Amino acid sequence: LRFLLHGSPVEIRRGLQNPTDFLTKETWNQVLGLAQLPAFERFEQHFANAVDEWKRWIDHPEPEKHAMPGIGPDTTLTPFQQLLPMRVLRLDRLTQSITQ
């Protein structure tokens, strides 16, 4: 719950470098913070391996209506956990994700 409300409160100094030209330093830090949670171990590597897919998802006007890359119906993530990448990558659509 803390991560959903506040995100990563500190700068993560270790981990994969931002593989994109479209995520800010702050957003990439949130990706690295998300990867610190047990359910999202190695999320930053997954993201880096599917940058183009994630870019399409992030750029969609209603990403909450589409599956996140690699997070399909057979995922082991709970509905609550599925909100966390939305919080990191499309905070502006978090409310819509919660109400959907």
N, C-alpha and C positions, 0 to 999 in steps of 0.2 A: 504494500500500500504506500509506503514511504516513497518508493521510486516513482509511482504513478503521480503522486502529489508534487514531488519536488525534483525528480530527475536525479542525475548524479551531482552531488553537491560539491565535489572537488575535481580538480583537473587530474586526469589519468595520465601519468607520465610514461607509462610503459604500454606496449602493445603495438599493433600494426599501424603503420602510417596511413593517413587518409588516402584511399586509392581513387578518389574522385576529384573533379573540378567543380562539383555542384553542391557539396556539403561544406558548410562553414566549419571552422576549427571547433566551435562550440558544439555544433551538432555531432561532429565526429567524436568529440569527447563523451557525448551522451551515448553514442553507439558503444564506445569502449566501456562506459559505466554499465550499460545493459548487459554486456558480455561478462560482467563480474557476478551476475546473478546465476545461481545453479541451473535454472531452466534454459538459460541463454548462453551457456558455455560455448565459446568459439563463435559467437554470433558475428563478430567482426570479420572473421575469416569467411564465414558463409556469405556475408554481405559483399566482401571483396571478390568472391568467386562469381557473384551474380550481379555485378554493378549495373549492367544494362537493364536487367529485369527490374531491379529496385528503382532505377531512374524512371522507368515507365510507370511503375506503381506510384511513386512519389508525385509525379507530374499529373496523374489522373485527377480530374476535378472531384471525384467521389471515390477515393481509394478504399474507404470502408466497405464498399459494395463489392470489392474484388479481393481474392485471396492474395496474401503477401507471398512473394517468391519463396518457395520452399516450406511455406506454412499452409498446408492444405487441410482438407477435412479429416485426414487420418493422423493429424498431428497429436502429439501428447500434451500440447499446451492447453491449459484451461482457458475458458473464455476471458477470464480476468487477465491472464498472462498475455493473451493476444492483444490486449490494449496497450501493452508497454511499447512495442515497436511503433505503434501509431503515435504515442506520446512523444517518442524520440524524433520521429521523422515527419510527422504531420500533426503537430499540436493543434493546429487550427481545425482539424477534423475529429478531435478526440470526443467532443460532446456528441457528435453524430454517431460515432462508434459505440458509445455507451448506450445511447437510446435505441440503437438498432437491434 
